[in-house]
Structure formats: C-alpha cells, structure tokens
Amino acid sequence: MSPKRTKPAMRSNFSEKAEPQGYVTNFSKCLTVSSLTPTTETHLSKSILEIATIVKITLPPVVAFYLNVLRIIGLFGCVCATCQSPQYVEVGGSAVLKCDFDVNTYNVYWYKNVSDSIPLIRFEKGNVPPISGSGFVDASYTIDQKGSLIIFDVTKSEEGTYKVLSYSITSGISETHLVVVYAHATCEEEFPLINYCKGQNTCLVDFDSFQRLSCSFGCTEPAVELRWYIKHEGYKETIVVNDTEESDGTLTIHISSIEINKYIREPLTQLVCEARGAAIGTRVLKSSIFIDNSDGWQSNGGNTKYYQINSRAILSCGENTEPSTFIWEKITGNKTEVFMFHDGERQHLLIENSQWYATERSTLVVKQVDITSEGIYRCKFYDGENYGAYEITLIVLVSPSPPFLLVDGCPQNTQPCIVNINKNISYFNLTCKVYEVYPQLTLHIENNSHKDWNFGVIHTLPMEETIDTLSVRLLCFSYLSLSAVMRTYS
C-alpha cells in the first residue's frame, strides 16, 4: 500500500493557492519528472493519481498525464530526487539499485512491480526499526542512506520494472519513479585479451615484430564497450578504432600496424585496451601491451662484473638512477631475450626462472650464479625524463679443484718443489695441470734460477673447458730448481 501519510498531506497543500512563479521555478529544478516514462497513468502512485483527477481536462491520455504532473508541481513544488534507469545487476552477487534520496528527509517505498500496492521494503523515519517489509524480514533486501535498494543475492527473477515511491517528510510531497532492471549472468572475464599477450593482461613486444593488434572481450550481454588508448605521463591519448567485430558473444577491435605507427613516438609505448559497460557493472577492466622500439634507447655505458659460481649476483640498472619502468634483457651470442620488465606498477617475468628477480629500485638479482648465467645483461629504463640503456657483462668464475697447480713429481700443495733430473738424459718433460677451472686459464712457467738455463714451452693442451695442461721441455742441464706459478684468473 502507499504510505498513509501521503494523501492527507498532499490534500491539505492542495487547498493552498499556488503562485504562478512557483510553477516555473519548481519545474526548472525538478529532474525526476522528465525521467518518468509516459506510457500509462498506472506508472504514478495511487496518491498522485487521486490528486491528478482534480484537474479535470479532457485530453489524450499522454497529454493529460503531463498536464497533471505539471499542475501538481505548480501546486506543491518538486521532490527533486532521482533514480537511475535502466540499471544492470549480475546474477550470483549483491547489487545496488541506485537512487538519490536523503532518508533524513524522505520516506522511501520500493515495489517489486509497477502494479503492486504493498511495498517490498520501506524506509520510514521515526519508526523502530525504520526499515520494514517482507523483503527486509527475509533478509533479501535493505535500503541504504540514499534510499537505494540493496539486493543481497541477485537471481534472474530480479529482472523487471521496480516502482519507487518517495515521500518528503518536510513538504508532504510524494513522487513515483520507475527503475528498469536487467539481470545478466556473471562475467567470468578478468581482463580484455590482447592477441600478443598469450592470456596475460600485460606483455611486451618488439616493434619490429609487431603487426595487426587485436583486443577481445567475451562478455557482451547486456553491453560492453572496448577502446584503445596510449598511456602517457599524466594523460591518455585515445586511438580511433574503426575495425570492430562481434561474434559468438565476443567483441573484438583491431588496429593495423600502419595505424599504430602514427602513435609510436618513444622508445617504449604503452597501449591500453579498456573494457567497461553494464556487462561488468562498475568495474573497468584493462590490459596493456608495451611496444619496445629498440632503436630509440640512448646508451648510458656499462661495465664488467665477475662472480664466483653459486654466489649471488647484483646488477644495477645504470648509475645514479632508480627508474620505475625498466626492461632487463640478456644477450648471448647473437641471441637477445627479454626476460623481465617492470611497468611502473608491478613486475613481469617473461621467462620463468625462480633465480631472477628485480628490486623496486630496478636492481637485478641472480640468486645463485651458474655457467648459464654468463652473458651480457642490458637494462633499458625510463626515469620520467630520459630513455637509457646500460650493459653489464657477467663472467662466471669456477675455482680450480684441487685449488693449486699439479706438477709432475711435486707434492699436491702450493709450496715450491725440486725435481731431480738424471744428467745422462738430454731433455726432460715437465707437465703442470689445473683441473675444473672456468674460464680457461693461461699457464706460465717462470725460471727462478740465477743461471740462464735454456728451456721452452712445447705445447699447451686445453682439456674440455675445465683442464689446462702445460708441458715444458728443459734442455742441456743436469740440475734445475723450478716453481710453477699460476696467474690469478680473477
């Protein structure tokens, strides 16, 4: 039923004389009358219909409807409250049918159908509790401080046209609003899909390999809108898209490489595909693709770093810089791989490897260095002003095992030794070795004798990356004291 206080208050006001200027003023302020759908007079509340019959003008129904409303406005003023229509709710979750009433000023009555006479739920200031009705009793609905209807568990049955009666406690004016509600299935999509991103919401692509760019979103019911824009520092640049298609409930927009070329003006460009619309409620879902134009980065130098195998390597992204956006790539021979980048908000690993991570200050950390860690690491960064590139050559060191030279006839230690040579032989081969060392070493024999003995290196024999062997032929002597010295490999 309509609120009992509505009719008496309005009838008492009706007896008052309406001022002509009040009609114009109130009409200009009122927003809800123009939002009412002029289909049938049953869209008005019972109380307003009763008052409207006082204005006895024989006119077509639609004209009479608006004249009645305007006459009421002129006599009583305007409620000046609104409800959005249409509104969309997602099955399986909670939802808010938005209206804009101040419950300190209004009593609000929600009806499930236009023809209903008993409210589903009501808010009446001064009552204890202020909220009542069957929808409140079974804990399916409630009303918030703006008079909006909160649905706790949306089902398909929520779809339809709701009637909302607002009653002003201060002026005694009541007004009816219609809210058309559409219920749709839950959208499972978490973000738009960009064709280069392989199911991820962020990716990086080299400019030279870039061709046609597409973005798709699978929830098109009841409605969804896709758009492309370029994210710059402090503003967005919209890309006009004319190539759009919809198939099997999926909306796709395309941009050709020719069109994109018009917008690529920096070494690193972020393109964002954005989805919004009734199908996803109030959410705005985004995916980004970063286009790397490798020719545009300015070299900031570099250095070489040595790390023992199994140690932790720490590689800085340049000198005196802490960029928020950066790319780490590794160069091995003629092959360049981008394995990590940071988009200013979060880090993305393009090559899954638990041994790598970057700090918030763009420093690359290799948790445990091995032989495969060796190579050139390039950090490309944007610090808000400049696009720079910094290279670090990482060399892995493997200590000898055992950790000293092995010389024929000498004990296995680091002390000098004496090798006795039979004076009756014309020459003698002396071999020194080092095992399991990386990178390959250069071994050297030094003559520590005061005499100018004649000796020479016959050959150096590398053994499968980890063994270096040096043979020396000693000529024309009967006794010689040698010490083999291995030059420091680091």
Secondary structure, 3 states (H helix, E strand, C coil): CCCCCHHHHHHHHHCCCCCHHHHHHHHHHCCCHHHCCCCCHHHCCHHHHHHHCCCCCCCCHHHHHHHHHHHHHHHHCCCCCEECCCEEEECCCCEEECEECCCCCEEEEEECCCCCCCCCEEECCCCCCCEECHHHHCCCEEECCCCCEEECCCCHHHCEEEEEEEEECCCCCEEEEEEEEEEECCCCCCCCEECCCCCCCEEEEEHHHCCCEEEEECCCCCCCEEEEEEEECCEEEEECCCEEEEECCEEEEEECHHHHHCCCCCCEEEEEEEEECHHHCCCCEEEEEEEECHHHCEEEEEEEEEEECCCCEEECCCCCCCCCEEEEEEEECCEEEEEEEEECCCEEECCCCCCEEECCCCCEEECCCCHHHCEEEEEEEECCCCEEEEEEEEEEEECCCCCCCEECCCCCCCCCEEECCCCCCCEEEEEEEECCCECCCCEEEECCCCCCCEEEEEEEEEECCCEEEEEEEEECCCCEEEEEEECCCC
